[in-house]
Amino acid sequence: MANLERCPTCANETSARATVCPKCGEPLSDGWAEQVARDRQSEKDQLALEIKLHKKAHRRQWLWFAGILVVVFFGPGIGNSLYREYLEAFYPSRLEEITREREQKRLAEVEEITREREQKRLAEVQVLMDEVAKIPASDFVGNISAYKKLVELSPGDERFTKKVSYYETKRDAAAVELKRLKAEEEGREAANKKRKGFHCLSAWDGSHRGVENYIKDRLKDPDSFEHIETRITPVSPEGTHSLSMKYRAKNGFGGYTVGVAVAVVANEGCHATILSAE
């Protein structure tokens, strides 16, 4: 059976050995049939490649759609894992590129966050330093609090740690001095009170208990005793005080009378010697 090929001009089936197309009369050179066969095969290969690419694109679309469904129903972790396995199996170079892009993006985000945090920290430091400048140097507590905040914001800055130590030392020294001054003031008050004889009188009603008991022991009705006032002079060179106590109590007839007791009181020990009692 003769080998037939289609004429390149009119596509009529013609013997591969023919030199002229019997239909259109087109002259045919040697080897024309082989060339036609090669061209046809090339067209088939091109068509097959296009079909393959179309199928791959279609499959990729379905994989993306399936990945979206997996993310929606099972969470992003499983979807990302399946996508990664797909890339490892079919597109390893693309996987490396995506990994590299993600790492670069992550590093850029970290750098941006770090930069923003540093800017915020520097702004807060400046605000605090402006506030510190307004705090009097004598306000040790206020300076300590402000500089401790600065230390938290800038742990490596020795300026702030030295300021904290400086003002803490000042605060402690001021506390010791205040305690000493308070003790001295209390000592002066106690000495003044003792000089005036007030240390021998009751803090409740200002009476001298020894003189009061002396009078009560000599009353017919001790329960009727009412203290009115007690006066005492500052300490004398002899170390004594003169004391007079006015009181009210019932007499033998049941009526109230006012009496006065006079005594000498020792500054040390507050012992009273009664001079007179009305």
FENSULFEN-V35548 format. One record per pair of residues at least 12 apart in sequence whose ideal C-beta (glycine too) atoms are under 7 Angstrom apart, sorted by sequence separation. I is the first residue (numbers start at 1). J is the second residue. If there is no record, write none. Layout:
# FENSULFEN-V35548
I|J + I|J
This chain:
# FENSULFEN-V35548
4|16 + 9|21 + 12|24 + 67|79 + 70|82 + 246|258 + 247|259 + 263|275 + 2|15 + 3|16 + 10|23 + 147|160 + 151|164 + 230|243 + 231|244 + 261|274 + 262|275 + 7|21 + 10|24 + 132|146 + 246|260 + 262|276 + 9|24 + 67|82 + 131|146 + 132|147 + 212|227 + 230|245 + 245|260 + 7|23 + 67|83 + 147|163 + 148|164 + 244|260 + 245|261 + 261|277 + 7|24 + 9|26 + 16|33 + 147|164 + 229|246 + 128|146 + 228|246 + 244|262 + 259|277 + 260|278 + 7|26 + 228|247 + 259|278 + 144|164 + 147|167 + 207|227 + 227|247 + 228|248 + 243|263 + 128|149 + 226|247 + 128|150 + 205|227 + 208|230 + 225|247 + 226|248 + 242|264 + 243|265 + 63|86 + 144|167 + 207|230 + 226|249 + 8|32 + 143|167 + 144|168 + 206|230 + 225|249 + 240|264 + 241|265 + 125|150 + 224|249 + 240|265 + 224|250 + 240|266 + 241|267 + 140|167 + 144|171 + 239|266 + 240|267 + 5|33 + 8|36 + 125|153 + 221|249 + 239|267 + 124|153 + 125|154 + 201|230 + 221|250 + 239|268 + 243|272 + 3|33 + 6|36 + 140|170 + 141|171 + 219|249 + 5|36 + 140|171 + 201|232 + 5|37 + 121|153 + 211|243 + 215|247 + 220|252 + 235|267 + 232|265 + 140|174 + 211|245 + 197|232 + 208|243 + 197|233 + 197|234 + 208|245 + 196|234 + 197|235 + 207|245 + 195|234 + 195|235 + 197|241 + 215|261 + 211|261 + 211|263 + 208|265 + 214|274 + 211|272 + 210|272 + 215|277 + 211|274 + 208|272 + 200|265 + 197|265 + 197|267 + 200|270 + 194|267
